[in-house]
């Protein structure tokens, strides 16, 4: 598997720069959140694509390493992340 390519946009769930475009419904390789365009200003809205809120997905990524338990086996191994930028955004 090739290492992950850095994208222009931050994933709304894991904050890594993995997205080439927003709202493309591609699963993030780092956390497996499918980007439906939801952003941090809608943390408590249940994502129709991911079936959980973005707040829950972000918490799961911190605690589990994926946006939910079922995605754990799908996410990229940590060594593939080298060189991909991450800027953690604080949420309230
Ligand atoms: Zn992600």
PDB file of the backbone (N, CA, C, O) and the ligand in Angstrom, with CONECT records:
HET     ZN  A 101       1
ATOM      1  N   UNK A   1       0.851  -1.203   0.000  1.00  0.00           N
ATOM      2  CA  UNK A   1       0.000   0.000   0.000  1.00  0.00           C
ATOM      3  C   UNK A   1       0.883   1.249   0.000  1.00  0.00           C
ATOM      4  O   UNK A   1       1.823   1.353   0.788  1.00  0.00           O
ATOM      5  N   UNK A   2       0.578   2.179  -0.875  1.00  0.00           N
ATOM      6  CA  UNK A   2       1.365   3.420  -0.869  1.00  0.00           C
ATOM      7  C   UNK A   2       1.053   4.254   0.364  1.00  0.00           C
ATOM      8  O   UNK A   2      -0.013   4.132   0.968  1.00  0.00           O
ATOM      9  N   UNK A   3       1.995   5.091   0.715  1.00  0.00           N
ATOM     10  CA  UNK A   3       1.747   6.003   1.824  1.00  0.00           C
ATOM     11  C   UNK A   3       0.647   6.989   1.426  1.00  0.00           C
ATOM     12  O   UNK A   3       0.352   7.175   0.245  1.00  0.00           O
ATOM     13  N   UNK A   4       0.066   7.598   2.415  1.00  0.00           N
ATOM     14  CA  UNK A   4      -1.047   8.516   2.172  1.00  0.00           C
ATOM     15  C   UNK A   4      -0.538   9.823   1.574  1.00  0.00           C
ATOM     16  O   UNK A   4       0.453  10.395   2.027  1.00  0.00           O
ATOM     17  N   UNK A   5      -1.242  10.273   0.551  1.00  0.00           N
ATOM     18  CA  UNK A   5      -0.924  11.558  -0.061  1.00  0.00           C
ATOM     19  C   UNK A   5      -1.577  12.681   0.737  1.00  0.00           C
ATOM     20  O   UNK A   5      -2.732  12.576   1.149  1.00  0.00           O
ATOM     21  N   UNK A   6      -0.836  13.737   0.945  1.00  0.00           N
ATOM     22  CA  UNK A   6      -1.420  14.872   1.635  1.00  0.00           C
ATOM     23  C   UNK A   6      -2.368  15.617   0.706  1.00  0.00           C
ATOM     24  O   UNK A   6      -2.063  15.826  -0.468  1.00  0.00           O
ATOM     25  N   UNK A   7      -3.526  16.016   1.241  1.00  0.00           N
ATOM     26  CA  UNK A   7      -4.493  16.780   0.471  1.00  0.00           C
ATOM     27  C   UNK A   7      -4.523  18.236   0.896  1.00  0.00           C
ATOM     28  O   UNK A   7      -3.761  18.657   1.766  1.00  0.00           O
ATOM     29  N   UNK A   8      -5.398  18.991   0.281  1.00  0.00           N
ATOM     30  CA  UNK A   8      -5.474  20.427   0.555  1.00  0.00           C
ATOM     31  C   UNK A   8      -6.321  20.752   1.770  1.00  0.00           C
ATOM     32  O   UNK A   8      -6.181  21.815   2.374  1.00  0.00           O
ATOM     33  N   UNK A   9      -7.207  19.818   2.125  1.00  0.00           N
ATOM     34  CA  UNK A   9      -8.185  20.134   3.163  1.00  0.00           C
ATOM     35  C   UNK A   9      -8.054  19.181   4.338  1.00  0.00           C
ATOM     36  O   UNK A   9      -7.656  18.026   4.188  1.00  0.00           O
ATOM     37  N   UNK A  10      -8.393  19.689   5.496  1.00  0.00           N
ATOM     38  CA  UNK A  10      -8.355  18.868   6.694  1.00  0.00           C
ATOM     39  C   UNK A  10      -9.605  18.003   6.784  1.00  0.00           C
ATOM     40  O   UNK A  10     -10.713  18.453   6.490  1.00  0.00           O
ATOM     41  N   UNK A  11      -9.412  16.784   7.185  1.00  0.00           N
ATOM     42  CA  UNK A  11     -10.546  15.927   7.508  1.00  0.00           C
ATOM     43  C   UNK A  11     -11.268  16.536   8.710  1.00  0.00           C
ATOM     44  O   UNK A  11     -10.617  16.922   9.681  1.00  0.00           O
ATOM     45  N   UNK A  12     -12.595  16.630   8.666  1.00  0.00           N
ATOM     46  CA  UNK A  12     -13.316  17.220   9.796  1.00  0.00           C
ATOM     47  C   UNK A  12     -13.260  16.350  11.049  1.00  0.00           C
ATOM     48  O   UNK A  12     -13.573  16.824  12.141  1.00  0.00           O
ATOM     49  N   UNK A  13     -12.871  15.105  10.907  1.00  0.00           N
ATOM     50  CA  UNK A  13     -12.872  14.195  12.054  1.00  0.00           C
ATOM     51  C   UNK A  13     -11.498  14.082  12.700  1.00  0.00           C
ATOM     52  O   UNK A  13     -11.376  14.255  13.913  1.00  0.00           O
ATOM     53  N   UNK A  14     -10.464  13.796  11.921  1.00  0.00           N
ATOM     54  CA  UNK A  14      -9.150  13.529  12.524  1.00  0.00           C
ATOM     55  C   UNK A  14      -8.188  14.708  12.406  1.00  0.00           C
ATOM     56  O   UNK A  14      -7.131  14.696  13.036  1.00  0.00           O
ATOM     57  N   UNK A  15      -8.530  15.727  11.612  1.00  0.00           N
ATOM     58  CA  UNK A  15      -7.715  16.936  11.445  1.00  0.00           C
ATOM     59  C   UNK A  15      -6.437  16.727  10.620  1.00  0.00           C
ATOM     60  O   UNK A  15      -5.635  17.651  10.489  1.00  0.00           O
ATOM     61  N   UNK A  16      -6.243  15.543  10.073  1.00  0.00           N
ATOM     62  CA  UNK A  16      -5.141  15.376   9.128  1.00  0.00           C
ATOM     63  C   UNK A  16      -5.530  15.981   7.774  1.00  0.00           C
ATOM     64  O   UNK A  16      -6.708  16.033   7.421  1.00  0.00           O
ATOM     65  N   UNK A  17      -4.540  16.429   7.037  1.00  0.00           N
ATOM     66  CA  UNK A  17      -4.792  16.977   5.697  1.00  0.00           C
ATOM     67  C   UNK A  17      -4.846  15.825   4.691  1.00  0.00           C
ATOM     68  O   UNK A  17      -3.872  15.526   3.999  1.00  0.00           O
ATOM     69  N   UNK A  18      -6.001  15.200   4.640  1.00  0.00           N
ATOM     70  CA  UNK A  18      -6.144  14.021   3.780  1.00  0.00           C
ATOM     71  C   UNK A  18      -7.093  14.243   2.609  1.00  0.00           C
ATOM     72  O   UNK A  18      -7.198  13.378   1.740  1.00  0.00           O
ATOM     73  N   UNK A  19      -7.786  15.375   2.563  1.00  0.00           N
ATOM     74  CA  UNK A  19      -8.853  15.543   1.574  1.00  0.00           C
ATOM     75  C   UNK A  19      -8.388  16.368   0.378  1.00  0.00           C
ATOM     76  O   UNK A  19      -7.862  17.469   0.535  1.00  0.00           O
ATOM     77  N   UNK A  20      -8.591  15.819  -0.820  1.00  0.00           N
ATOM     78  CA  UNK A  20      -8.284  16.542  -2.051  1.00  0.00           C
ATOM     79  C   UNK A  20      -9.384  17.561  -2.333  1.00  0.00           C
ATOM     80  O   UNK A  20      -9.121  18.654  -2.834  1.00  0.00           O
ATOM     81  N   UNK A  21     -10.602  17.193  -2.009  1.00  0.00           N
ATOM     82  CA  UNK A  21     -11.718  18.121  -2.107  1.00  0.00           C
ATOM     83  C   UNK A  21     -12.677  17.841  -0.965  1.00  0.00           C
ATOM     84  O   UNK A  21     -12.633  16.776  -0.349  1.00  0.00           O
ATOM     85  N   UNK A  22     -13.541  18.803  -0.690  1.00  0.00           N
ATOM     86  CA  UNK A  22     -14.520  18.624   0.375  1.00  0.00           C
ATOM     87  C   UNK A  22     -15.781  17.986  -0.177  1.00  0.00           C
ATOM     88  O   UNK A  22     -16.092  18.097  -1.362  1.00  0.00           O
ATOM     89  N   UNK A  23     -16.498  17.315   0.714  1.00  0.00           N
ATOM     90  CA  UNK A  23     -17.814  16.742   0.399  1.00  0.00           C
ATOM     91  C   UNK A  23     -17.767  15.784  -0.782  1.00  0.00           C
ATOM     92  O   UNK A  23     -18.684  15.753  -1.602  1.00  0.00           O
ATOM     93  N   UNK A  24     -16.701  15.007  -0.865  1.00  0.00           N
ATOM     94  CA  UNK A  24     -16.569  14.068  -1.978  1.00  0.00           C
ATOM     95  C   UNK A  24     -17.028  12.659  -1.591  1.00  0.00           C
ATOM     96  O   UNK A  24     -17.027  11.752  -2.423  1.00  0.00           O
ATOM     97  N   UNK A  25     -17.414  12.484  -0.344  1.00  0.00           N
ATOM     98  CA  UNK A  25     -17.902  11.186   0.150  1.00  0.00           C
ATOM     99  C   UNK A  25     -16.852  10.089   0.040  1.00  0.00           C
ATOM    100  O   UNK A  25     -17.182   8.908  -0.068  1.00  0.00           O
ATOM    101  N   UNK A  26     -15.607  10.482   0.069  1.00  0.00           N
ATOM    102  CA  UNK A  26     -14.523   9.505   0.122  1.00  0.00           C
ATOM    103  C   UNK A  26     -14.153   9.280   1.587  1.00  0.00           C
ATOM    104  O   UNK A  26     -14.024  10.242   2.344  1.00  0.00           O
ATOM    105  N   UNK A  27     -13.983   8.036   1.990  1.00  0.00           N
ATOM    106  CA  UNK A  27     -13.557   7.827   3.381  1.00  0.00           C
ATOM    107  C   UNK A  27     -12.126   8.317   3.591  1.00  0.00           C
ATOM    108  O   UNK A  27     -11.238   8.060   2.778  1.00  0.00           O
ATOM    109  N   UNK A  28     -11.929   9.012   4.677  1.00  0.00           N
ATOM    110  CA  UNK A  28     -10.589   9.471   5.044  1.00  0.00           C
ATOM    111  C   UNK A  28      -9.729   8.251   5.342  1.00  0.00           C
ATOM    112  O   UNK A  28     -10.159   7.379   6.097  1.00  0.00           O
ATOM    113  N   UNK A  29      -8.533   8.161   4.776  1.00  0.00           N
ATOM    114  CA  UNK A  29      -7.695   6.990   5.024  1.00  0.00           C
ATOM    115  C   UNK A  29      -7.188   6.893   6.453  1.00  0.00           C
ATOM    116  O   UNK A  29      -6.779   5.822   6.899  1.00  0.00           O
ATOM    117  N   UNK A  30      -7.215   8.004   7.166  1.00  0.00           N
ATOM    118  CA  UNK A  30      -6.686   8.013   8.533  1.00  0.00           C
ATOM    119  C   UNK A  30      -7.738   7.566   9.544  1.00  0.00           C
ATOM    120  O   UNK A  30      -7.443   6.777  10.442  1.00  0.00           O
ATOM    121  N   UNK A  31      -8.961   8.067   9.401  1.00  0.00           N
ATOM    122  CA  UNK A  31      -9.983   7.783  10.425  1.00  0.00           C
ATOM    123  C   UNK A  31     -11.236   7.119   9.855  1.00  0.00           C
ATOM    124  O   UNK A  31     -12.080   6.636  10.610  1.00  0.00           O
ATOM    125  N   UNK A  32     -11.357   7.093   8.543  1.00  0.00           N
ATOM    126  CA  UNK A  32     -12.472   6.495   7.819  1.00  0.00           C
ATOM    127  C   UNK A  32     -13.786   7.263   7.932  1.00  0.00           C
ATOM    128  O   UNK A  32     -14.846   6.723   7.618  1.00  0.00           O
ATOM    129  N   UNK A  33     -13.727   8.502   8.372  1.00  0.00           N
ATOM    130  CA  UNK A  33     -14.905   9.376   8.280  1.00  0.00           C
ATOM    131  C   UNK A  33     -15.147   9.682   6.814  1.00  0.00           C
ATOM    132  O   UNK A  33     -14.224  10.072   6.098  1.00  0.00           O
ATOM    133  N   UNK A  34     -16.389   9.506   6.359  1.00  0.00           N
ATOM    134  CA  UNK A  34     -16.726   9.873   4.982  1.00  0.00           C
ATOM    135  C   UNK A  34     -17.138  11.330   4.966  1.00  0.00           C
ATOM    136  O   UNK A  34     -18.116  11.709   5.610  1.00  0.00           O
ATOM    137  N   UNK A  35     -16.411  12.138   4.246  1.00  0.00           N
ATOM    138  CA  UNK A  35     -16.650  13.575   4.268  1.00  0.00           C
ATOM    139  C   UNK A  35     -17.884  13.928   3.445  1.00  0.00           C
ATOM    140  O   UNK A  35     -17.865  13.891   2.215  1.00  0.00           O
ATOM    141  N   UNK A  36     -18.950  14.270   4.152  1.00  0.00           N
ATOM    142  CA  UNK A  36     -20.175  14.699   3.482  1.00  0.00           C
ATOM    143  C   UNK A  36     -20.300  16.219   3.489  1.00  0.00           C
ATOM    144  O   UNK A  36     -21.369  16.758   3.202  1.00  0.00           O
ATOM    145  N   UNK A  37     -19.232  16.893   3.808  1.00  0.00           N
ATOM    146  CA  UNK A  37     -19.230  18.348   3.804  1.00  0.00           C
ATOM    147  C   UNK A  37     -19.469  18.960   5.171  1.00  0.00           C
ATOM    148  O   UNK A  37     -19.336  20.171   5.344  1.00  0.00           O
ATOM    149  N   UNK A  38     -19.816  18.141   6.127  1.00  0.00           N
ATOM    150  CA  UNK A  38     -20.045  18.646   7.482  1.00  0.00           C
ATOM    151  C   UNK A  38     -18.751  19.196   8.052  1.00  0.00           C
ATOM    152  O   UNK A  38     -17.678  18.628   7.852  1.00  0.00           O
ATOM    153  N   UNK A  39     -18.865  20.306   8.764  1.00  0.00           N
ATOM    154  CA  UNK A  39     -17.684  20.927   9.337  1.00  0.00           C
ATOM    155  C   UNK A  39     -17.850  21.107  10.837  1.00  0.00           C
ATOM    156  O   UNK A  39     -18.851  20.705  11.429  1.00  0.00           O
ATOM    157  N   UNK A  40     -16.839  21.720  11.427  1.00  0.00           N
ATOM    158  CA  UNK A  40     -16.797  21.807  12.887  1.00  0.00           C
ATOM    159  C   UNK A  40     -17.875  22.707  13.472  1.00  0.00           C
ATOM    160  O   UNK A  40     -18.103  22.695  14.682  1.00  0.00           O
ATOM    161  N   UNK A  41     -18.544  23.491  12.621  1.00  0.00           N
ATOM    162  CA  UNK A  41     -19.642  24.311  13.134  1.00  0.00           C
ATOM    163  C   UNK A  41     -20.936  23.496  13.291  1.00  0.00           C
ATOM    164  O   UNK A  41     -21.957  24.019  13.738  1.00  0.00           O
ATOM    165  N   UNK A  42     -20.881  22.229  12.922  1.00  0.00           N
ATOM    166  CA  UNK A  42     -22.059  21.366  13.054  1.00  0.00           C
ATOM    167  C   UNK A  42     -21.691  20.078  13.805  1.00  0.00           C
ATOM    168  O   UNK A  42     -22.029  18.973  13.379  1.00  0.00           O
ATOM    169  N   UNK A  43     -21.008  20.247  14.905  1.00  0.00           N
ATOM    170  CA  UNK A  43     -20.469  19.095  15.640  1.00  0.00           C
ATOM    171  C   UNK A  43     -21.542  18.134  16.132  1.00  0.00           C
ATOM    172  O   UNK A  43     -21.302  16.933  16.251  1.00  0.00           O
ATOM    173  N   UNK A  44     -22.715  18.661  16.415  1.00  0.00           N
ATOM    174  CA  UNK A  44     -23.734  17.827  17.059  1.00  0.00           C
ATOM    175  C   UNK A  44     -24.840  17.386  16.110  1.00  0.00           C
ATOM    176  O   UNK A  44     -25.851  16.836  16.546  1.00  0.00           O
ATOM    177  N   UNK A  45     -24.657  17.621  14.833  1.00  0.00           N
ATOM    178  CA  UNK A  45     -25.624  17.109  13.864  1.00  0.00           C
ATOM    179  C   UNK A  45     -25.202  15.692  13.472  1.00  0.00           C
ATOM    180  O   UNK A  45     -24.030  15.451  13.183  1.00  0.00           O
ATOM    181  N   UNK A  46     -26.149  14.760  13.462  1.00  0.00           N
ATOM    182  CA  UNK A  46     -25.825  13.391  13.060  1.00  0.00           C
ATOM    183  C   UNK A  46     -25.552  13.385  11.557  1.00  0.00           C
ATOM    184  O   UNK A  46     -26.392  13.799  10.758  1.00  0.00           O
ATOM    185  N   UNK A  47     -24.382  12.914  11.194  1.00  0.00           N
ATOM    186  CA  UNK A  47     -24.022  12.812   9.788  1.00  0.00           C
ATOM    187  C   UNK A  47     -24.810  11.678   9.148  1.00  0.00           C
ATOM    188  O   UNK A  47     -24.773  10.546   9.630  1.00  0.00           O
ATOM    189  N   UNK A  48     -25.521  11.976   8.069  1.00  0.00           N
ATOM    190  CA  UNK A  48     -26.300  10.943   7.388  1.00  0.00           C
ATOM    191  C   UNK A  48     -25.422   9.858   6.798  1.00  0.00           C
ATOM    192  O   UNK A  48     -25.852   8.714   6.651  1.00  0.00           O
ATOM    193  N   UNK A  49     -24.206  10.211   6.464  1.00  0.00           N
ATOM    194  CA  UNK A  49     -23.288   9.259   5.854  1.00  0.00           C
ATOM    195  C   UNK A  49     -22.598   8.397   6.905  1.00  0.00           C
ATOM    196  O   UNK A  49     -22.384   7.201   6.707  1.00  0.00           O
ATOM    197  N   UNK A  50     -22.258   9.023   8.015  1.00  0.00           N
ATOM    198  CA  UNK A  50     -21.477   8.314   9.038  1.00  0.00           C
ATOM    199  C   UNK A  50     -22.325   7.797  10.196  1.00  0.00           C
ATOM    200  O   UNK A  50     -21.859   6.994  11.005  1.00  0.00           O
ATOM    201  N   UNK A  51     -23.571   8.262  10.270  1.00  0.00           N
ATOM    202  CA  UNK A  51     -24.537   7.781  11.260  1.00  0.00           C
ATOM    203  C   UNK A  51     -24.177   8.131  12.696  1.00  0.00           C
ATOM    204  O   UNK A  51     -24.774   7.598  13.632  1.00  0.00           O
ATOM    205  N   UNK A  52     -23.230   9.000  12.876  1.00  0.00           N
ATOM    206  CA  UNK A  52     -22.900   9.511  14.202  1.00  0.00           C
ATOM    207  C   UNK A  52     -22.652  11.009  14.041  1.00  0.00           C
ATOM    208  O   UNK A  52     -22.553  11.511  12.921  1.00  0.00           O
ATOM    209  N   UNK A  53     -22.554  11.711  15.152  1.00  0.00           N
ATOM    210  CA  UNK A  53     -22.227  13.126  15.048  1.00  0.00           C
ATOM    211  C   UNK A  53     -20.715  13.281  14.847  1.00  0.00           C
ATOM    212  O   UNK A  53     -19.924  12.386  15.146  1.00  0.00           O
ATOM    213  N   UNK A  54     -20.363  14.429  14.341  1.00  0.00           N
ATOM    214  CA  UNK A  54     -18.935  14.698  14.153  1.00  0.00           C
ATOM    215  C   UNK A  54     -18.221  14.746  15.501  1.00  0.00           C
ATOM    216  O   UNK A  54     -17.060  14.352  15.611  1.00  0.00           O
ATOM    217  N   UNK A  55     -18.915  15.225  16.511  1.00  0.00           N
ATOM    218  CA  UNK A  55     -18.308  15.250  17.849  1.00  0.00           C
ATOM    219  C   UNK A  55     -17.976  13.822  18.306  1.00  0.00           C
ATOM    220  O   UNK A  55     -16.900  13.575  18.852  1.00  0.00           O
ATOM    221  N   UNK A  56     -18.899  12.895  18.082  1.00  0.00           N
ATOM    222  CA  UNK A  56     -18.641  11.497  18.450  1.00  0.00           C
ATOM    223  C   UNK A  56     -17.497  10.921  17.620  1.00  0.00           C
ATOM    224  O   UNK A  56     -16.644  10.202  18.139  1.00  0.00           O
ATOM    225  N   UNK A  57     -17.487  11.240  16.336  1.00  0.00           N
ATOM    226  CA  UNK A  57     -16.425  10.738  15.468  1.00  0.00           C
ATOM    227  C   UNK A  57     -15.058  11.238  15.904  1.00  0.00           C
ATOM    228  O   UNK A  57     -14.085  10.484  15.921  1.00  0.00           O
ATOM    229  N   UNK A  58     -14.994  12.527  16.258  1.00  0.00           N
ATOM    230  CA  UNK A  58     -13.717  13.087  16.704  1.00  0.00           C
ATOM    231  C   UNK A  58     -13.276  12.456  18.025  1.00  0.00           C
ATOM    232  O   UNK A  58     -12.094  12.176  18.225  1.00  0.00           O
ATOM    233  N   UNK A  59     -14.226  12.239  18.910  1.00  0.00           N
ATOM    234  CA  UNK A  59     -13.894  11.602  20.186  1.00  0.00           C
ATOM    235  C   UNK A  59     -13.407  10.167  19.938  1.00  0.00           C
ATOM    236  O   UNK A  59     -12.430   9.724  20.541  1.00  0.00           O
ATOM    237  N   UNK A  60     -14.094   9.454  19.051  1.00  0.00           N
ATOM    238  CA  UNK A  60     -13.676   8.090  18.747  1.00  0.00           C
ATOM    239  C   UNK A  60     -12.276   8.050  18.151  1.00  0.00           C
ATOM    240  O   UNK A  60     -11.483   7.164  18.468  1.00  0.00           O
ATOM    241  N   UNK A  61     -11.977   9.016  17.286  1.00  0.00           N
ATOM    242  CA  UNK A  61     -10.634   9.013  16.694  1.00  0.00           C
ATOM    243  C   UNK A  61      -9.568   9.174  17.766  1.00  0.00           C
ATOM    244  O   UNK A  61      -8.541   8.497  17.737  1.00  0.00           O
ATOM    245  N   UNK A  62      -9.810  10.061  18.700  1.00  0.00           N
ATOM    246  CA  UNK A  62      -8.836  10.280  19.778  1.00  0.00           C
ATOM    247  C   UNK A  62      -8.712   9.022  20.641  1.00  0.00           C
ATOM    248  O   UNK A  62      -7.611   8.624  21.022  1.00  0.00           O
ATOM    249  N   UNK A  63      -9.848   8.408  20.940  1.00  0.00           N
ATOM    250  CA  UNK A  63      -9.835   7.281  21.884  1.00  0.00           C
ATOM    251  C   UNK A  63      -9.498   5.942  21.226  1.00  0.00           C
ATOM    252  O   UNK A  63      -8.857   5.088  21.838  1.00  0.00           O
ATOM    253  N   UNK A  64      -9.934   5.764  19.976  1.00  0.00           N
ATOM    254  CA  UNK A  64      -9.796   4.453  19.330  1.00  0.00           C
ATOM    255  C   UNK A  64      -8.780   4.450  18.190  1.00  0.00           C
ATOM    256  O   UNK A  64      -8.119   3.443  17.936  1.00  0.00           O
ATOM    257  N   UNK A  65      -8.665   5.594  17.507  1.00  0.00           N
ATOM    258  CA  UNK A  65      -7.833   5.651  16.310  1.00  0.00           C
ATOM    259  C   UNK A  65      -8.618   5.510  15.022  1.00  0.00           C
ATOM    260  O   UNK A  65      -8.032   5.319  13.956  1.00  0.00           O
ATOM    261  N   UNK A  66      -9.933   5.602  15.103  1.00  0.00           N
ATOM    262  CA  UNK A  66     -10.792   5.579  13.917  1.00  0.00           C
ATOM    263  C   UNK A  66     -12.093   6.278  14.295  1.00  0.00           C
ATOM    264  O   UNK A  66     -12.374   6.483  15.476  1.00  0.00           O
ATOM    265  N   UNK A  67     -12.898   6.648  13.270  1.00  0.00           N
ATOM    266  CA  UNK A  67     -14.112   7.411  13.574  1.00  0.00           C
ATOM    267  C   UNK A  67     -15.149   6.562  14.279  1.00  0.00           C
ATOM    268  O   UNK A  67     -16.015   7.103  14.967  1.00  0.00           O
ATOM    269  N   UNK A  68     -15.089   5.265  14.130  1.00  0.00           N
ATOM    270  CA  UNK A  68     -15.903   4.391  14.971  1.00  0.00           C
ATOM    271  C   UNK A  68     -15.248   3.013  15.065  1.00  0.00           C
ATOM    272  O   UNK A  68     -14.294   2.707  14.350  1.00  0.00           O
ATOM    273  N   UNK A  69     -15.780   2.204  15.956  1.00  0.00           N
ATOM    274  CA  UNK A  69     -15.180   0.898  16.244  1.00  0.00           C
ATOM    275  C   UNK A  69     -15.081   0.040  14.979  1.00  0.00           C
ATOM    276  O   UNK A  69     -14.075  -0.634  14.755  1.00  0.00           O
ATOM    277  N   UNK A  70     -16.127   0.070  14.161  1.00  0.00           N
ATOM    278  CA  UNK A  70     -16.170  -0.799  12.986  1.00  0.00           C
ATOM    279  C   UNK A  70     -15.104  -0.431  11.964  1.00  0.00           C
ATOM    280  O   UNK A  70     -14.689  -1.276  11.171  1.00  0.00           O
ATOM    281  N   UNK A  71     -14.660   0.815  11.976  1.00  0.00           N
ATOM    282  CA  UNK A  71     -13.691   1.269  10.978  1.00  0.00           C
ATOM    283  C   UNK A  71     -12.253   0.970  11.378  1.00  0.00           C
ATOM    284  O   UNK A  71     -11.331   1.182  10.591  1.00  0.00           O
ATOM    285  N   UNK A  72     -12.060   0.481  12.591  1.00  0.00           N
ATOM    286  CA  UNK A  72     -10.692   0.291  13.096  1.00  0.00           C
ATOM    287  C   UNK A  72      -9.833  -0.581  12.184  1.00  0.00           C
ATOM    288  O   UNK A  72      -8.644  -0.318  12.001  1.00  0.00           O
ATOM    289  N   UNK A  73     -10.439  -1.615  11.616  1.00  0.00           N
ATOM    290  CA  UNK A  73      -9.656  -2.533  10.782  1.00  0.00           C
ATOM    291  C   UNK A  73      -9.386  -1.961   9.398  1.00  0.00           C
ATOM    292  O   UNK A  73      -8.612  -2.542   8.636  1.00  0.00           O
ATOM    293  N   UNK A  74     -10.010  -0.827   9.054  1.00  0.00           N
ATOM    294  CA  UNK A  74      -9.901  -0.271   7.705  1.00  0.00           C
ATOM    295  C   UNK A  74      -8.900   0.869   7.600  1.00  0.00           C
ATOM    296  O   UNK A  74      -8.438   1.193   6.506  1.00  0.00           O
ATOM    297  N   UNK A  75      -8.568   1.474   8.722  1.00  0.00           N
ATOM    298  CA  UNK A  75      -7.743   2.679   8.661  1.00  0.00           C
ATOM    299  C   UNK A  75      -6.283   2.328   8.370  1.00  0.00           C
ATOM    300  O   UNK A  75      -5.818   1.218   8.630  1.00  0.00           O
ATOM    301  N   UNK A  76      -5.592   3.305   7.827  1.00  0.00           N
ATOM    302  CA  UNK A  76      -4.206   3.104   7.425  1.00  0.00           C
ATOM    303  C   UNK A  76      -3.311   2.949   8.652  1.00  0.00           C
ATOM    304  O   UNK A  76      -3.575   3.552   9.692  1.00  0.00           O
ATOM    305  N   UNK A  77      -2.260   2.147   8.537  1.00  0.00           N
ATOM    306  CA  UNK A  77      -1.315   2.037   9.655  1.00  0.00           C
ATOM    307  C   UNK A  77      -0.558   3.343   9.873  1.00  0.00           C
ATOM    308  O   UNK A  77      -0.374   4.141   8.953  1.00  0.00           O
ATOM    309  N   UNK A  78      -0.136   3.532  11.083  1.00  0.00           N
ATOM    310  CA  UNK A  78       0.466   4.804  11.468  1.00  0.00           C
ATOM    311  C   UNK A  78       1.672   5.163  10.601  1.00  0.00           C
ATOM    312  O   UNK A  78       1.912   6.343  10.347  1.00  0.00           O
ATOM    313  N   UNK A  79       2.428   4.175  10.146  1.00  0.00           N
ATOM    314  CA  UNK A  79       3.636   4.512   9.382  1.00  0.00           C
ATOM    315  C   UNK A  79       3.300   5.147   8.029  1.00  0.00           C
ATOM    316  O   UNK A  79       4.141   5.832   7.445  1.00  0.00           O
ATOM    317  N   UNK A  80       2.091   4.930   7.528  1.00  0.00           N
ATOM    318  CA  UNK A  80       1.690   5.562   6.276  1.00  0.00           C
ATOM    319  C   UNK A  80       1.397   7.052   6.430  1.00  0.00           C
ATOM    320  O   UNK A  80       1.224   7.764   5.441  1.00  0.00           O
ATOM    321  N   UNK A  81       1.343   7.510   7.659  1.00  0.00           N
ATOM    322  CA  UNK A  81       0.981   8.904   7.913  1.00  0.00           C
ATOM    323  C   UNK A  81       2.176   9.832   7.948  1.00  0.00           C
ATOM    324  O   UNK A  81       2.011  11.046   8.063  1.00  0.00           O
ATOM    325  N   UNK A  82       3.362   9.293   7.851  1.00  0.00           N
ATOM    326  CA  UNK A  82       4.526  10.153   7.984  1.00  0.00           C
ATOM    327  C   UNK A  82       4.526  11.191   6.870  1.00  0.00           C
ATOM    328  O   UNK A  82       4.389  10.856   5.693  1.00  0.00           O
ATOM    329  N   UNK A  83       4.677  12.428   7.248  1.00  0.00           N
ATOM    330  CA  UNK A  83       4.703  13.506   6.272  1.00  0.00           C
ATOM    331  C   UNK A  83       3.352  14.136   5.994  1.00  0.00           C
ATOM    332  O   UNK A  83       3.283  15.173   5.333  1.00  0.00           O
ATOM    333  N   UNK A  84       2.279  13.538   6.482  1.00  0.00           N
ATOM    334  CA  UNK A  84       0.957  14.157   6.295  1.00  0.00           C
ATOM    335  C   UNK A  84       0.706  15.101   7.454  1.00  0.00           C
ATOM    336  O   UNK A  84       0.782  14.719   8.622  1.00  0.00           O
ATOM    337  N   UNK A  85       0.407  16.335   7.105  1.00  0.00           N
ATOM    338  CA  UNK A  85       0.264  17.374   8.105  1.00  0.00           C
ATOM    339  C   UNK A  85      -1.020  17.179   8.921  1.00  0.00           C
ATOM    340  O   UNK A  85      -2.041  16.731   8.400  1.00  0.00           O
ATOM    341  N   UNK A  86      -0.943  17.521  10.194  1.00  0.00           N
ATOM    342  CA  UNK A  86      -2.132  17.521  11.042  1.00  0.00           C
ATOM    343  C   UNK A  86      -2.092  18.749  11.916  1.00  0.00           C
ATOM    344  O   UNK A  86      -1.093  19.010  12.587  1.00  0.00           O
ATOM    345  N   UNK A  87      -3.161  19.499  11.914  1.00  0.00           N
ATOM    346  CA  UNK A  87      -3.293  20.627  12.825  1.00  0.00           C
ATOM    347  C   UNK A  87      -4.553  20.392  13.641  1.00  0.00           C
ATOM    348  O   UNK A  87      -5.666  20.510  13.128  1.00  0.00           O
ATOM    349  N   UNK A  88      -4.378  20.066  14.885  1.00  0.00           N
ATOM    350  CA  UNK A  88      -5.517  19.740  15.727  1.00  0.00           C
ATOM    351  C   UNK A  88      -6.314  21.013  16.008  1.00  0.00           C
ATOM    352  O   UNK A  88      -5.774  22.019  16.468  1.00  0.00           O
ATOM    353  N   UNK A  89      -7.597  20.941  15.722  1.00  0.00           N
ATOM    354  CA  UNK A  89      -8.480  22.062  15.968  1.00  0.00           C
ATOM    355  C   UNK A  89      -9.237  21.828  17.266  1.00  0.00           C
ATOM    356  O   UNK A  89      -9.818  20.765  17.485  1.00  0.00           O
ATOM    357  N   UNK A  90      -9.218  22.824  18.102  1.00  0.00           N
ATOM    358  CA  UNK A  90      -9.914  22.723  19.377  1.00  0.00           C
ATOM    359  C   UNK A  90     -11.408  22.839  19.157  1.00  0.00           C
ATOM    360  O   UNK A  90     -11.859  23.656  18.354  1.00  0.00           O
ATOM    361  N   UNK A  91     -12.166  22.038  19.856  1.00  0.00           N
ATOM    362  CA  UNK A  91     -13.616  22.158  19.819  1.00  0.00           C
ATOM    363  C   UNK A  91     -14.127  22.339  21.227  1.00  0.00           C
ATOM    364  O   UNK A  91     -13.508  21.887  22.191  1.00  0.00           O
ATOM    365  N   UNK A  92     -15.256  23.001  21.338  1.00  0.00           N
ATOM    366  CA  UNK A  92     -15.801  23.242  22.680  1.00  0.00           C
ATOM    367  C   UNK A  92     -16.962  22.309  22.947  1.00  0.00           C
ATOM    368  O   UNK A  92     -17.557  22.356  24.024  1.00  0.00           O
TER     369      UNK A  92
HETATM  370 ZN    ZN A 101      -9.926  11.681   8.981  1.00  0.00          ZN
END
